[in-house]
Amino acid sequence: MRDDAPNSWEARADAHSFYGFTDLPTIEDRGAVVLTHGEGPYVFDVHGRKYLDANSGLWNMVAGFDHPGLAEAAKAQYDRFPGYHAFFGRMSDQTVMLSEKLIEVSPYDTGKVFYTNSGSEANDTMVKMLWFLSGSEGQPQRRKIITRKNAYHGVTAVSASMTGKPYNSVFGLPLDGFIHLTCPHFWREGLPGETEEQFTARMAQELEDVIATEGADTIAGFFAEPVMGAGGVIPPSKGYFQAIHKVLKKHNIPLISDEVICGFGRTGAVWGCETYDFIPDAIISSKNLTAGYFPMGAVILGPELTARLQAASEAIEEFPHGFTASGHPVGCAVALKAIDVILNEGLIDNVRALTPKFEAGMARLLENPNIGEARGKGLMGALEAVADKATKTPFAGDLSVSERIANTCTDHGLICRPLGQAVVLCPAFIMTEPQMDEMFEKLELALKKVFAEVA
Ligand SMILES: *Cc1c(COP(=O)(O)O)cnc(C)c1O
């Protein structure tokens, strides 16, 4: 139980800061962790305690918490031109340069970029673009959006409707017209006796059936994360994107790759779609885009959607959409630097170099009788806690197993995130081998302690 004084940071956090996505019993018990600064992949709290952040903030602080080049890029741009919009035919030079860079590093030869302040807004923007096209191209009924259960696409009313998580029902969401297919998680969703190939074929058939039931001409787009992130780090089953893409192409339904987590190196390639060998019609980017140093999102349109949106906009003389800070010059300068740092200063190379060690660490923890699955890709992974490994039976919900693991890790100076009954690891791309050893050692101690209590 917490015993902090009424004027403590913890009490002050409670008094006037409304917690989002926070386990309130944990707060009641332990109080918020109030942080002051970071060094490399570590963060420090107001009591001077040091934590290795195994989640890179929220997947995004991939260059660590004190990267001098990123801070300098921001400072230099603040001095030069601290803010501007991208409306009315005006935009900063940084915005022009970032769009060029994003198309250059995208899978597209040509294309265009539209900026937002977050991943949620980028997904929202993409849906509005698709709806705009439907109306403009004489198919106003083409509005339904298909995603998958456990998908995470954000929290605005539309992106939350795309997110396939049960908690959205408290808001009366999803909105009508948002369809969630089966999560392509073979370990959990595979039927007895089904091979992974058969499972993938069943996922593609489900999509085919839903399209038939709903009517292909009512569906505006299919959105997918290459590896589901906040759904619990779920890589697709073998051949999933090839099978799905074939169905979508047959029915002229755009495939949008939500690369907010996977983009810029997390899976070991620049894009998750590269890792899984498909070329989507558009890419949604955020998080790593600025290495977490500035709030920014981007819709990166491939050539076909670019041409169609250009035509639809010209027909009414504008695209009536944009955020005040879309294409913010400081955000763009930071993103340009972040992309350079990730691609050219060894960060993505380090992801590739560390992946075998990361996988070995995960595999070792899978030997624990209460870890049912160790899964992931590149430097994103999850360990799924189970009460019974053979039957994959989860622990009783009221045991709050993953919260206990995460809280025990916090006590040991390690930050990692509980997600359902899984624990998520997505370390910074700058992580060193000794830091990775520290991460796994601390996690292993926490797992042993908690499983001894509950199993
Ligand atoms: C985080 C995330 C989002 C939402 O981004 P915000 O910046 O939090 O709005 C969307 N899609 C994916 C895949 C994400 O991980």
The ligand as an ORCA input file, in Angstrom:
! r2SCAN-3c Opt
* xyz 0 1
  C      -0.161      3.756    -31.313
  C      -0.866      3.279    -32.530
  C      -1.840      4.041    -33.174
  C      -2.347      5.318    -32.591
  O      -1.391      6.297    -32.511
  P      -1.606      7.535    -31.501
  O      -0.457      8.426    -31.831
  O      -1.578      6.988    -30.125
  O      -2.908      8.143    -31.842
  C      -2.355      3.589    -34.362
  N      -1.962      2.429    -34.899
  C      -1.038      1.650    -34.305
  C      -0.621      0.392    -34.963
  C      -0.481      2.037    -33.087
  O       0.404      1.255    -32.473
*
